[in-house]
Amino acid sequence: MKHAFVPPADLEPLVRHPKATGPGQHIGLHHSTCFGCGDDTPLGLHLKVIAGDDLSVTAQMPVVDWMQGGPGVIHGGVLSAAFDEVTGTAPLLIGAPVVTVHLEVDFAKPIPLGSTLHFEARILGKQGRKIYLAASAHLGDPEQIVASAHALFVTIDVQKHFAEHYDKRVIL
Ligand SMILES: CCCCCCCC(=O)SCCNC(=O)CCNC(=O)[C@H](O)C(C)(C)COP(=O)(O)OP(=O)(O)OC[C@H]1O[C@@H](n2cnc3c(N)ncnc32)[C@H](O)[C@@H]1OP(=O)(O)O
């Protein structure tokens, strides 16, 4: 699949955090009203991201009617949000809370309503506070990739980063 993203050649190798969620286990929510993973949002992706046994994660997402963009197929922004969530959760495996600074998505095939997307994301490496990731999605056959993504996240101090906006939050 063609893409424009080129990670640096000198990425630092990484290891799992000793307290990282175990392989096959659900990685905890960012927060309960997160659009990507929260349980308490009426409209949200409700993604359950599962830790792999290395520096990877997986998730599944049923493609339901409200996600429609073109007739009968998923909206590209919804798919991008799912990639954002899945890639943004993976750095918790190395104990790093992050926010997205760059996300690119390659759309290879139309993704029909009624299908189930299977995501896989993996950490490629780190450079200072920057964490590089790659992800892909298929509809049940891992050999048939329907979309892929590359992302750059930056580690943050969660308390400081969200301090200004936390009091303006809307809990649905
Ligand atoms: C708790 C986690 C919830 C996760 C939810 C799911 C993921 C999300 O959707 S997060 C929401 C969307 N993202 C955001 O809101 C982030 C908005 N951006 C910011 O707040 C700031 O840019 C922030 C804090 C990330 C970085 O700012 P700051 O701390 O000043 O660092 P800064 O020096 O600018 O950038 C750090 C490094 O990243 C690089 N960088 C920053 N943005 C980019 C970019 N778009 N492309 C390439 N590199 C970038 C910088 O060049 C710098 O590199 P180096 O260390 O080599 O000099």
The ligand as a MOL file (V3000), in Angstrom:
LIG
                    3D

  0  0  0     0  0            999 V3000
M  V30 BEGIN CTAB
M  V30 COUNTS 57 59 0 0 0
M  V30 BEGIN ATOM
M  V30 1 C -4.7000 10.6990 27.8450 0
M  V30 2 C -4.5330 10.4880 26.3580 0
M  V30 3 C -5.8400 10.6080 25.5140 0
M  V30 4 C -5.5850 10.1260 24.0790 0
M  V30 5 C -6.7950 10.3310 23.1740 0
M  V30 6 C -6.6050 9.7570 21.7530 0
M  V30 7 C -5.5880 10.5590 20.9830 0
M  V30 8 C -6.0690 11.9680 20.6510 0
M  V30 9 O -7.0020 12.1380 19.9080 0
M  V30 10 S -5.2600 13.3050 21.3540 0
M  V30 11 C -6.1530 14.7660 20.7190 0
M  V30 12 C -5.5050 15.4040 19.5250 0
M  V30 13 N -4.1840 15.9270 19.8110 0
M  V30 14 C -3.9970 17.0840 20.5070 0
M  V30 15 O -4.9010 17.7270 20.9760 0
M  V30 16 C -2.5520 17.5200 20.6610 0
M  V30 17 C -2.4210 19.0400 20.4160 0
M  V30 18 N -0.9940 19.4150 20.4370 0
M  V30 19 C -0.3810 19.8300 21.5740 0
M  V30 20 O -1.0140 19.9790 22.6090 0
M  V30 21 C 1.1060 20.0980 21.5050 0
M  V30 22 O 1.5250 20.1450 20.1630 0
M  V30 23 C 1.9300 19.0100 22.2670 0
M  V30 24 C 1.6960 19.1240 23.7770 0
M  V30 25 C 1.5890 17.6030 21.7920 0
M  V30 26 C 3.4180 19.1900 21.9780 0
M  V30 27 O 3.7720 20.4900 22.3280 0
M  V30 28 P 5.1240 20.7420 23.1760 0
M  V30 29 O 5.0640 20.0300 24.4760 0
M  V30 30 O 5.3320 22.2190 23.1930 0
M  V30 31 O 6.2310 20.0100 22.3320 0
M  V30 32 P 6.8640 20.3760 20.9000 0
M  V30 33 O 8.3110 20.7100 21.1500 0
M  V30 34 O 6.0350 21.3310 20.1080 0
M  V30 35 O 6.7570 18.9530 20.1590 0
M  V30 36 C 7.4810 17.8230 20.6460 0
M  V30 37 C 8.1760 17.1910 19.4570 0
M  V30 38 O 7.1430 16.7530 18.5440 0
M  V30 39 C 7.3660 17.3390 17.2440 0
M  V30 40 N 6.0610 17.6300 16.6410 0
M  V30 41 C 5.0280 18.2870 17.1820 0
M  V30 42 N 3.9910 18.3410 16.3070 0
M  V30 43 C 4.4070 17.6720 15.1990 0
M  V30 44 C 3.7980 17.3750 13.9420 0
M  V30 45 N 2.5360 17.7370 13.6480 0
M  V30 46 N 4.5180 16.6720 13.0320 0
M  V30 47 C 5.7970 16.2790 13.3040 0
M  V30 48 N 6.4250 16.5260 14.4910 0
M  V30 49 C 5.7300 17.2220 15.4140 0
M  V30 50 C 8.1630 18.6070 17.5380 0
M  V30 51 O 8.8980 19.0120 16.3860 0
M  V30 52 C 9.0580 18.1450 18.6720 0
M  V30 53 O 10.1160 17.3890 18.1310 0
M  V30 54 P 11.6100 17.4560 18.7770 0
M  V30 55 O 11.4560 16.9370 20.1960 0
M  V30 56 O 12.4220 16.5570 17.9020 0
M  V30 57 O 12.0100 18.8910 18.7420 0
M  V30 END ATOM
M  V30 BEGIN BOND
M  V30 1 1 1 2
M  V30 2 1 2 3
M  V30 3 1 3 4
M  V30 4 1 4 5
M  V30 5 1 5 6
M  V30 6 1 6 7
M  V30 7 1 7 8
M  V30 8 2 8 9
M  V30 9 1 8 10
M  V30 10 1 10 11
M  V30 11 1 11 12
M  V30 12 1 12 13
M  V30 13 1 13 14
M  V30 14 2 14 15
M  V30 15 1 14 16
M  V30 16 1 16 17
M  V30 17 1 17 18
M  V30 18 1 18 19
M  V30 19 2 19 20
M  V30 20 1 19 21
M  V30 21 1 21 22
M  V30 22 1 21 23
M  V30 23 1 23 24
M  V30 24 1 23 25
M  V30 25 1 23 26
M  V30 26 1 26 27
M  V30 27 1 27 28
M  V30 28 2 28 29
M  V30 29 1 28 30
M  V30 30 1 28 31
M  V30 31 1 31 32
M  V30 32 2 32 33
M  V30 33 1 32 34
M  V30 34 1 32 35
M  V30 35 1 35 36
M  V30 36 1 36 37
M  V30 37 1 37 38
M  V30 38 1 37 52
M  V30 39 1 38 39
M  V30 40 1 39 40
M  V30 41 1 39 50
M  V30 42 1 40 41
M  V30 43 1 40 49
M  V30 44 2 41 42
M  V30 45 1 42 43
M  V30 46 1 43 44
M  V30 47 2 43 49
M  V30 48 1 44 45
M  V30 49 2 44 46
M  V30 50 1 46 47
M  V30 51 2 47 48
M  V30 52 1 48 49
M  V30 53 1 50 51
M  V30 54 1 50 52
M  V30 55 1 52 53
M  V30 56 1 53 54
M  V30 57 2 54 55
M  V30 58 1 54 56
M  V30 59 1 54 57
M  V30 END BOND
M  V30 END CTAB
M  END
